[in-house]
Amino acid sequence: MLTSENHVLQIGPLKPSLAETLRTDYHAYALPNGDQREAFLAEHAAEVTAIVVSGVTRVDPDLMAALPNLKAVVNFGVGYDNIDVEAATARGIGVSNTPDVLDDCVADTAVGLLIDTMRQFSAADRYLRAGRWAAEGNYPLTQHVSGSSVGILGLGRIGGAIATRLSAFGCAISYHNRRQIPGSPYTYVDSPVGLARLVRVLVVAAAGGSGTRHLVNREVLDALGADGYLINIARGSVIDQDALVEALTHGRLAGAGLDVFADEPNVPAALKPLDNVVLLPHVGSGTVETRAAMEALVLANLDKFLQSGELVTPVR
Ligand code: 8YV
């Protein structure tokens, strides 16, 4: 329950309607930046028991230490590599995320990005708008999507939704996970490089964080090869971005569709002129419906915590 000793704190930017609800219905504080931060913490730190944050803002041990009565970190987003969960667990702080409600939306994005990358629809659109259809004739031929062999790195809930969609396109699906999934209809491959060697298109759907950092390295990109395509809707950290840029600019990879980057919102300048690369500004879950469902799940987690100290969707 919300008492004067039991306050909610917004850290960093949030969906405007969520920030508004927190302010009006929960009388939440928002952590100021710069000079005002110290003064705010000196006055209010001990009152804060829950924070609400989105995937773009870090929650590190220093912040947790500055909030001595913090008991819950409620994250807007399924990925929680922005939060030091180990440090939170050690302090008895629960962490929640927003699983399930965005699976379909992110899987739609992955398939759209895959088709756009292989068929170059974005580039063809630019070609038309620049008057080149009329001036130069038909757009060059592109690559066939249906029936391609596709490898999914990380066959979790989102990876599974991507596999279901691509099965309907007649694609042969293989995957690599830390563990083989019993009963899965898809072919298991025991390493990322083995998966890349087997398929034409590698779709990255693994969670971010230290355990998956640079799982797609130069060796994996080379195994995918000059006819191969890479799609990433997960986290930029899963790919060695410098190695990817080098492979793309040297023709050692056929193309890439990227919704996430190593240092968002910065995107390597070398990728922007390439028509075989589709670049999206992290819009994977960005529909009205899905963001509303994520917002509702954030508030459900917060309400449950304030009533019982428990979370609806704790991360572990
Ligand atoms: C969000 C995401 O854009 O859920 C995630 O992990 O990456 C996206 O759905 C992001 O978390 C919002 O900050």
Residues whose N, C-alpha, C, O or C-beta is under 5 A from the ligand:
A	BS01	8YV	S54 G55 V56 F76 G77 V78 G79 H282 S285
